[in-house]
């Protein structure tokens, strides 16, 4: 159940990606994968590595994926914006 919570928190944070310009590496799907993967990764690693055995999950299981999902979104945005800026102006899509 904790893995489900981690995934849902990552997906919930991904929804805020529509509020910024689409410069994520891989577009909105890349942002989804980054938030999902970051939430799962930090949920698994924090506070101790592994899947907690408590059922139902506590509030901690909902808080630990937040930093990973946000960090993954920031890195995806930074890399995508940097990559777009490095492309020649003729190859950039018109916005």
Buried (B, 14 or more C-beta within 10 A) or exposed (E): EBBEBBBBBBBBBBEEBEEEEBBBBEEEEBBBBBBBBBBBBBBBEBEEEEEBEEEEBEEBBBEBBBEBBBBBBEBBBEBBBEEBEEEEEEEEEEE
